[in-house]
């Protein structure tokens, strides 16, 4: 008989920190989308990057999102965290604070993409950095033992 229970805060943060691929869910009007993306969780914030396009146009109108990360070993052996929060673009320029936030985002994302914004960047079309402010998170675990 599988056993299900919630994850505590420390376990949720550890799961987010040790993984680097999750799914971003966002909606606007009657349309809901979900897309995989790589990320870094640090300082209580999710850092990510994307390409210009539909997702950013949608998020400009409705910045509230859900983000899910799973670790799955089997049908009844898994851990999952869902983050609810708001997306904020991270751009250089304007103020020293904006530049510092941009450099912090680039530094965090180097953990996943060491060649970020370099000549050999594996995804040079992903030019837009953003962060997800974590408003709340929930986590569950299932165990077959």
C-alpha positions as CSV (number, residue, x, y, z in Angstrom):
1,X,0.0,0.0,0.0
2,X,1.6,3.3,-1.0
3,X,2.2,6.0,1.6
4,X,1.6,9.7,0.8
5,X,2.5,12.7,2.9
6,X,3.5,16.3,2.5
7,X,7.2,17.4,2.2
8,X,8.4,19.9,4.8
9,X,10.0,23.2,3.9
10,X,13.6,22.0,4.0
11,X,12.8,18.9,1.8
12,X,11.0,21.1,-0.7
13,X,13.9,23.5,-1.0
14,X,16.4,20.7,-1.2
15,X,14.4,19.1,-4.1
16,X,14.3,22.4,-5.9
17,X,18.0,23.0,-5.4
18,X,19.2,19.6,-6.6
19,X,17.2,19.7,-9.8
20,X,17.5,22.0,-12.8
21,X,14.6,21.2,-15.1
22,X,10.9,21.9,-14.3
23,X,7.7,22.9,-15.9
24,X,6.3,26.4,-16.0
25,X,2.5,26.7,-16.1
26,X,0.9,30.1,-17.0
27,X,-2.4,31.2,-18.3
28,X,-4.2,34.2,-19.8
29,X,-7.9,34.4,-20.5
30,X,-9.1,30.9,-21.4
31,X,-5.7,29.5,-22.4
32,X,-3.3,27.6,-20.2
33,X,0.2,26.6,-21.3
34,X,2.9,24.5,-19.7
35,X,6.5,24.4,-20.8
36,X,9.7,22.7,-19.6
37,X,12.6,24.9,-18.8
38,X,15.9,24.8,-17.0
39,X,16.3,26.8,-13.8
40,X,18.3,27.3,-10.7
41,X,16.9,27.6,-7.2
42,X,18.9,29.8,-4.9
43,X,18.2,32.4,-2.2
44,X,14.6,31.4,-2.2
45,X,14.2,32.4,-5.8
46,X,13.9,30.5,-9.1
47,X,16.2,31.9,-11.8
48,X,15.6,31.0,-15.5
49,X,15.9,32.2,-19.0
50,X,13.8,31.9,-22.1
51,X,13.4,33.1,-25.7
52,X,11.4,36.1,-26.8
53,X,7.9,35.1,-27.9
54,X,4.4,34.0,-26.9
55,X,5.3,33.0,-23.3
56,X,6.8,36.5,-22.5
57,X,3.9,38.2,-24.2
58,X,1.5,36.3,-22.1
59,X,3.5,36.9,-18.9
60,X,3.5,40.6,-19.6
61,X,-0.3,40.6,-19.1
62,X,-0.5,38.0,-16.4
63,X,2.7,37.3,-14.4
64,X,1.3,34.7,-12.0
65,X,2.6,31.2,-12.6
66,X,3.0,27.7,-11.2
67,X,6.2,25.8,-11.5
68,X,6.6,22.1,-10.8
69,X,9.6,19.9,-10.3
70,X,9.4,16.1,-9.8
71,X,11.7,13.3,-8.9
72,X,10.2,9.9,-10.0
73,X,11.5,6.4,-9.4
74,X,8.2,4.6,-9.9
75,X,4.4,4.9,-9.8
76,X,4.3,5.1,-6.0
77,X,7.9,6.3,-5.4
78,X,8.2,10.0,-6.2
79,X,8.6,13.5,-4.8
80,X,7.0,16.7,-6.2
81,X,7.1,20.4,-5.4
82,X,4.8,23.0,-6.8
83,X,5.8,26.7,-6.5
84,X,3.2,29.5,-7.0
85,X,4.6,32.9,-7.6
86,X,5.2,35.9,-9.9
87,X,7.5,36.3,-12.8
88,X,9.8,39.3,-13.0
89,X,12.1,40.0,-16.0
90,X,15.7,40.7,-15.1
91,X,17.4,43.3,-17.3
92,X,20.6,45.2,-17.0
93,X,20.8,49.0,-17.0
94,X,18.9,51.7,-15.4
95,X,20.0,51.5,-11.8
96,X,22.8,49.9,-9.8
97,X,20.2,47.6,-8.2
98,X,19.0,46.4,-11.6
99,X,22.6,45.7,-12.7
100,X,23.3,43.8,-9.5
101,X,20.1,41.7,-10.0
102,X,21.1,40.9,-13.6
103,X,24.6,39.9,-12.6
104,X,23.2,37.7,-9.7
105,X,20.9,36.0,-12.2
106,X,23.7,35.3,-14.7
107,X,25.9,34.0,-11.9
108,X,23.2,31.7,-10.6
109,X,22.4,30.3,-14.1
110,X,26.1,29.6,-14.8
111,X,25.6,26.6,-12.5
112,X,23.4,25.0,-15.1
113,X,24.8,26.6,-18.3
114,X,28.5,27.4,-17.8
115,X,28.7,28.9,-21.3
116,X,25.7,31.2,-20.7
117,X,25.9,34.2,-23.1
118,X,29.3,33.0,-24.3
119,X,30.2,32.2,-27.9
120,X,29.5,28.4,-27.3
121,X,26.2,29.0,-25.5
122,X,24.1,25.8,-26.3
123,X,21.0,27.9,-26.5
124,X,22.0,31.4,-27.6
125,X,18.4,32.3,-28.6
126,X,17.4,32.3,-25.0
127,X,18.3,35.9,-24.3
128,X,15.7,36.8,-21.6
129,X,16.4,36.3,-17.9
130,X,13.7,36.1,-15.4
131,X,13.1,35.1,-11.8
132,X,10.1,33.7,-10.1
133,X,9.3,35.1,-6.7
134,X,8.1,32.3,-4.5
135,X,4.8,33.2,-2.9
136,X,4.1,29.7,-1.6
137,X,5.2,26.1,-2.3
138,X,3.7,22.8,-1.6
139,X,5.3,19.4,-1.8
140,X,4.2,15.7,-1.6
141,X,6.0,12.4,-1.5
142,X,4.8,8.9,-2.3
143,X,6.6,5.8,-1.0
144,X,5.8,2.2,-1.8
145,X,7.8,0.9,1.2
